[in-house]
Amino acid sequence: MSGLDVRMFTVGPVQENAYIVRAGSDASSAVIVDPGEEPQRLLEAAAQLGVRLEAILITHCHFDHVGAVAPLARATGAPVWCPEAERPVLADIMRWVPWEGFGPFESYEADHTVAGGERLSLAGVEFEVVFTPGHSPGHVTYAATPAQSSSASARPPATPEQPPATPATPAGQPPATPAPAGSTPPPALLSGDVLFQGSVGRTDLPGSDWNVLERSIGTLLERFPPESVVYPGHMGVTTLGREAQANPFLSELRAAAAARGASERGADAAPPVNVSPGGPALS
């Protein structure tokens, strides 16, 4: 089987990215992450891919990420996982929509909750749940890798309410690159609204906090390799390494990492001899 297959679908007026994730291009079951709007389009996409949606995972419960949860759960029977701290938001979506003109959205009582630290095995994919608050109080990131013995399930594909007239066209899907033999491929990070291509999640919403968000991004940078592909809730696909090097919002994290590196190098180095003032600055 090929590597993890992640398909991106940008939905709704806020241009939110929903993802269908499966263990490989021939897998017959999948997980959908953050179905924000356009449930019929997402059902048709699953049917075109020939997959049964086995679960619905939510990074956080802002309306643009959960607007299609209830209709998808009803149509597929897929259970829903959402952040524990934000379960009341999913259960009463319209109460938490901060602006007029969006919705109405159907609320949903989550079947399961996550708080970080869990490992979910769904549709032949292993999801490590990482607590990454800051944009919202309960926000999580799902780090996805193919299960060690991921074999495509023999379940039939989901049947949409109406047969699709034309194939759905996922946008922004990078080609799968198989890892070298014997190596462990980096995870795919379904990061919601934590980290974007050249930006970060906004922190001017109720329950958001820039300092907390910055620490959450630092956690991702420390825990996962730079080649890890980031599948964000808005904008384009990127990598941790690219954002660590060039994202303008991460300058303080870069400075802190450089200071740690200099301190570690200094601890191992011999004391300098004849250091005179006015020499070249060290970068």
C-alpha positions as CSV (number, residue, x, y, z in Angstrom):
1,M,0.0,0.0,0.0
2,S,1.2,3.5,-0.7
3,G,1.7,6.2,2.0
4,L,-1.0,8.2,3.7
5,D,-3.5,9.8,1.3
6,V,-4.8,13.2,2.4
7,R,-7.3,15.1,0.2
8,M,-8.2,18.7,0.9
9,F,-11.6,20.3,0.1
10,T,-12.0,24.0,0.7
11,V,-15.6,24.7,1.7
12,G,-17.9,27.5,2.7
13,P,-17.7,31.3,2.6
14,V,-14.8,31.4,5.1
15,Q,-12.8,29.0,2.8
16,E,-12.1,26.4,5.5
17,N,-10.2,23.3,4.6
18,A,-11.8,19.9,5.3
19,Y,-9.7,16.7,4.8
20,I,-10.5,13.1,3.9
21,V,-7.6,11.0,5.3
22,R,-7.0,7.3,4.4
23,A,-4.2,4.9,4.8
24,G,-3.5,4.7,1.1
25,S,-4.9,5.4,-2.3
26,D,-6.5,2.0,-2.4
27,A,-8.1,2.1,1.1
28,S,-11.8,1.7,1.2
29,S,-12.4,3.5,4.5
30,A,-11.4,7.0,5.6
31,V,-11.7,9.7,8.3
32,I,-12.9,13.2,7.6
33,V,-11.4,16.1,9.6
34,D,-13.1,19.4,10.2
35,P,-16.1,19.2,7.8
36,G,-17.0,22.9,8.0
37,E,-19.7,23.2,5.3
38,E,-21.1,21.8,2.1
39,P,-22.0,18.3,3.4
40,Q,-23.4,17.1,0.1
41,R,-20.1,17.9,-1.7
42,L,-18.1,16.1,0.9
43,L,-20.4,13.0,0.7
44,E,-20.0,13.0,-3.1
45,A,-16.2,13.3,-2.7
46,A,-16.1,10.3,-0.4
47,A,-18.2,8.3,-2.9
48,Q,-16.0,9.3,-5.8
49,L,-13.0,8.1,-3.8
50,G,-14.8,4.9,-3.0
51,V,-14.5,5.2,0.7
52,R,-16.7,4.7,3.7
53,L,-16.3,7.6,6.2
54,E,-15.5,5.7,9.5
55,A,-15.1,8.7,11.8
56,I,-15.3,12.5,12.0
57,L,-12.5,14.3,13.8
58,I,-12.7,17.9,14.9
59,T,-9.7,20.1,15.8
60,H,-11.8,22.8,17.3
61,C,-15.5,23.8,17.4
62,H,-15.6,27.2,15.6
63,F,-18.6,27.2,13.3
64,D,-16.5,27.2,10.1
65,H,-15.0,23.8,11.1
66,V,-18.1,22.0,12.3
67,G,-21.0,23.3,10.2
68,A,-21.3,20.0,8.3
69,V,-20.7,17.6,11.2
70,A,-24.4,16.8,12.0
71,P,-25.5,16.1,8.4
72,L,-22.4,14.0,7.7
73,A,-22.8,12.0,10.9
74,R,-26.4,11.4,10.1
75,A,-25.7,10.3,6.5
76,T,-22.8,8.0,7.3
77,G,-23.3,6.9,10.9
78,A,-19.7,7.9,11.6
79,P,-19.0,8.8,15.2
80,V,-17.7,12.2,16.1
81,W,-14.6,13.1,18.2
82,C,-14.3,16.7,19.4
83,P,-12.1,18.5,22.0
84,E,-13.5,17.9,25.4
85,A,-13.4,21.5,26.5
86,E,-15.4,22.6,23.4
87,R,-18.1,19.9,23.5
88,P,-20.7,22.5,24.6
89,V,-20.0,24.6,21.5
90,L,-20.7,21.7,19.1
91,A,-23.9,21.0,21.1
92,D,-25.1,24.6,20.5
93,I,-23.3,26.0,17.5
94,M,-25.4,29.0,16.7
95,R,-25.0,30.4,20.2
96,W,-21.3,30.7,19.6
97,V,-21.3,32.2,16.0
98,P,-19.8,35.7,16.6
99,W,-21.0,37.3,13.4
100,E,-24.4,37.6,11.6
101,G,-24.9,36.0,8.2
102,F,-23.5,32.6,8.9
103,G,-25.5,29.5,9.2
104,P,-27.9,28.2,10.4
105,F,-25.9,25.2,11.5
106,E,-27.2,22.1,13.1
107,S,-25.8,21.3,16.5
108,Y,-24.5,17.8,17.5
109,E,-23.7,16.0,20.7
110,A,-20.2,14.5,20.3
111,D,-19.9,10.8,20.5
112,H,-16.3,11.0,21.9
113,T,-14.0,13.7,23.3
114,V,-10.3,14.2,23.2
115,A,-8.0,16.3,25.4
116,G,-4.5,15.5,24.1
117,G,-2.4,12.5,24.7
118,E,-4.8,10.0,23.1
119,R,-4.0,7.7,20.3
120,L,-6.8,6.8,17.9
121,S,-6.7,3.9,15.5
122,L,-9.3,4.6,12.8
123,A,-9.6,3.4,9.2
124,G,-6.1,2.0,9.2
125,V,-4.6,5.3,10.3
126,E,-3.1,6.1,13.7
127,F,-3.9,9.6,15.0
128,E,-1.9,11.0,17.9
129,V,-3.9,13.8,19.6
130,V,-1.8,16.8,20.6
131,F,-3.2,19.5,22.8
132,T,-2.6,22.8,21.0
133,P,-4.8,25.6,22.5
134,G,-4.4,29.3,21.9
135,H,-6.7,29.9,19.0
136,S,-9.4,28.2,21.0
137,P,-9.4,26.8,24.5
138,G,-9.6,23.1,23.6
139,H,-7.9,23.0,20.2
140,V,-6.1,19.8,19.3
141,T,-3.9,18.8,16.4
142,Y,-4.1,15.3,14.9
143,A,-0.7,13.8,13.9
144,A,-1.6,11.0,11.4
145,T,0.5,8.1,10.2
146,P,-0.5,4.8,8.5
147,A,-1.1,2.0,11.0
148,Q,1.7,-0.6,11.1
149,S,-0.5,-3.2,9.6
150,S,-2.9,-1.0,7.8
151,S,-5.0,-3.0,5.4
152,A,-7.8,-1.5,3.5
153,S,-11.1,-2.5,5.1
154,A,-13.6,-4.4,2.9
155,R,-16.6,-2.2,3.9
156,P,-18.6,-0.7,1.1
157,P,-18.2,3.0,0.3
158,A,-20.5,5.6,1.7
159,T,-23.6,6.3,-0.4
160,P,-24.5,10.0,-0.7
161,E,-28.1,11.2,-0.5
162,Q,-27.9,11.8,-4.3
163,P,-25.5,10.3,-6.7
164,P,-22.7,12.7,-7.7
165,A,-23.1,14.2,-11.2
166,T,-19.4,15.0,-11.6
167,P,-16.3,13.9,-9.7
168,A,-15.2,16.1,-6.8
169,T,-11.9,17.7,-7.4
170,P,-9.8,18.0,-4.2
171,A,-7.6,21.0,-4.2
172,G,-4.0,21.4,-2.9
173,Q,-3.2,17.7,-2.6
174,P,0.5,17.2,-2.6
175,P,1.8,14.1,-4.3
176,A,2.5,11.2,-1.9
177,T,6.3,10.6,-1.4
178,P,7.1,7.2,-0.1
179,A,9.6,7.1,2.7
180,P,12.9,5.2,2.2
181,A,12.8,1.6,3.2
182,G,13.2,1.0,6.9
183,S,12.6,4.7,7.8
184,T,9.6,6.1,9.7
185,P,7.7,8.6,7.6
186,P,6.9,11.9,9.4
187,P,3.3,12.4,10.4
188,A,0.7,14.5,8.5
189,L,-0.3,17.2,10.9
190,L,-4.0,18.1,10.7
191,S,-3.4,21.4,12.5
192,G,-6.8,23.2,12.3
193,D,-6.2,26.9,13.0
194,V,-2.9,26.7,14.9
195,L,-0.4,27.2,12.1
196,F,-0.9,28.4,8.5
197,Q,1.3,29.0,5.5
198,G,3.0,32.2,6.5
199,S,0.5,32.9,9.3
200,V,-1.0,31.6,12.5
201,G,-4.5,31.3,14.0
202,R,-6.1,34.5,15.1
203,T,-6.1,35.4,18.8
204,D,-8.8,38.1,19.0
205,L,-11.6,35.7,19.6
206,P,-13.2,34.7,22.9
207,G,-11.0,32.1,24.6
208,S,-8.0,32.8,22.5
209,D,-4.6,33.7,23.8
210,W,-1.4,34.6,21.8
211,N,1.0,33.4,24.4
212,V,-0.7,30.1,24.7
213,L,-0.9,29.7,20.9
214,E,2.8,30.5,20.6
215,R,3.6,27.7,23.1
216,S,1.4,25.3,21.2
217,I,3.3,26.0,17.9
218,G,6.6,25.6,19.8
219,T,5.4,22.2,21.0
220,L,4.7,21.1,17.4
221,L,8.1,22.4,16.3
222,E,9.9,20.5,19.1
223,R,7.9,17.2,18.8
224,F,7.8,16.6,15.1
225,P,10.5,16.7,12.3
226,P,10.7,19.7,10.0
227,E,9.6,17.7,7.0
228,S,6.2,17.0,8.6
229,V,3.5,18.2,6.2
230,V,1.0,20.6,7.8
231,Y,-2.6,20.5,6.6
232,P,-4.1,23.7,8.0
233,G,-7.6,24.8,8.4
234,H,-7.2,27.7,6.0
235,M,-4.9,28.5,3.1
236,G,-2.3,26.2,1.6
237,V,-0.4,23.1,2.7
238,T,3.0,23.7,4.1
239,T,5.7,22.0,6.3
240,L,6.9,22.6,9.8
241,G,10.4,23.4,8.6
242,R,9.2,26.0,6.1
243,E,7.2,27.8,8.7
244,A,10.0,27.5,11.4
245,Q,12.4,29.2,9.0
246,A,10.2,31.9,7.3
247,N,6.8,32.4,9.1
248,P,6.9,36.1,10.3
249,F,4.8,35.3,13.3
250,L,7.4,32.8,14.6
251,S,10.3,35.2,15.0
252,E,10.3,34.9,18.8
253,L,10.3,31.1,18.6
254,R,13.3,31.3,16.2
255,A,15.1,33.6,18.5
256,A,14.5,31.3,21.5
257,A,15.7,28.3,19.5
258,A,18.8,30.1,18.5
259,A,19.5,31.1,22.1
260,R,19.1,27.5,23.2
261,G,21.4,26.3,20.5
262,A,24.1,28.9,21.4
263,S,23.8,28.0,25.0
264,E,24.2,24.3,24.3
265,R,27.2,25.0,22.0
266,G,28.7,27.2,24.6
267,A,28.4,24.6,27.3
268,D,30.4,22.1,25.2
269,A,33.0,24.5,24.0
270,A,36.3,25.4,25.6
271,P,36.5,28.9,27.2
272,P,37.6,31.5,24.7
273,V,41.1,33.0,24.8
274,N,42.0,36.7,24.3
275,V,38.4,37.8,23.5
276,S,38.7,41.5,22.7
277,P,35.7,43.9,22.5
278,G,34.6,45.2,19.2
279,G,34.8,42.0,17.3
280,P,32.2,40.7,14.8
281,A,28.8,40.0,16.1
282,L,27.8,36.4,16.4
283,S,24.6,35.5,14.5
